[in-house]
Amino acid sequence: MNFFATPEFVSTASSVFTCFEIPINLFGAYCILFKTPNSMKSVKWAILNLHLWSSLMDFSWSVLTRFTVLLPAFSGTTNGLLLKLGVDPIVQLYFIICLYAIVSVSIVAVYENRYFILFSQNTYWKSCRWPFLAINISLVVIFFIPLLYENPSSEVAIQYFQKEFPEIPFTLYQKGLFAVKFDRSFVQCSLFFYGILLIAEVFVFSFSLYRNLKKCSSGVKVSSRTYEMQKKFLIAVVLQVHSVQNTRLI
């Protein structure tokens, strides 16, 4: 078999990536803490929170779990530190998915922070924002609990998937193999609806920021120069948040 299709390659590649990602993430945290310009001080802690969760997700993927996703089967294998410590692979999957969700919640928090600072410090939202973020974080845990229950053993999964997908050498990945429920519609619905919820929240805050900036500009509540500065700042925040996440997806 081609070396690039083996768990050993995933482990080797993850070790190489770790050598680069740890210093880069540490440097990123240093820049956020000590090099953030005064114009971005109000959003610094929200961006640092996003960076720290994203860095933990990177470290978890490349060191703690080292996932290999086996498509088109809804399964995969782990070969990281947590497997050596005896952590169940399906628990590792739950951990990683929750981390992805927390990173998404942190992205929402960046947009919410900007909306609060600019337009809502003296409104009802001041008392609602923390319960809103707490509910979002609570949903991270609740939405993905079904992943932990009634999943087939690796032996049963191998027998089933070998019949369904004979082109995938599942026996090669037997150590650390996990398989989500064969009837996985409930898990897929949980992932889908939570994803839609977070996308909707980002859209609502983005639209509210844009609408209020336009309203302030047309109503001469702020000067055109201030409007352009806030607009450029918002674009910079959007680019900073999503360029990092797109890089991680690639």
Number of C-alpha atoms within 10 A of each C-alpha: 6 6 9 10 12 14 19 12 13 20 20 13 14 20 15 12 15 17 10 10 16 15 11 13 18 14 12 16 18 13 13 18 15 9 11 14 11 8 11 15 13 14 18 19 15 19 23 19 17 21 22 17 17 22 20 17 22 22 19 20 20 24 19 21 26 25 25 20 14 17 10 9 15 14 21 21 26 29 23 22 15 18 18 12 9 9 13 15 24 22 15 23 22 16 17 20 18 21 21 16 23 22 22 22 21 25 25 24 24 24 25 23 20 21 20 18 13 13 14 15 12 10 10 9 14 12 11 10 16 11 10 13 16 11 11 21 17 12 16 19 16 11 17 21 15 16 21 15 10 10 18 15 12 21 12 11 20 22 12 14 19 15 9 12 14 10 9 15 16 21 13 12 20 16 15 21 26 28 23 22 19 15 9 13 10 13 16 12 12 17 16 11 12 17 13 12 13 17 15 13 17 20 14 15 20 18 13 16 22 15 12 14 21 15 13 14 17 13 10 11 12 15 13 13 10 13 18 14 13 17 16 12 15 17 12 12 18 15 12 12 18 12 12 12 15 9 8 11 7 5
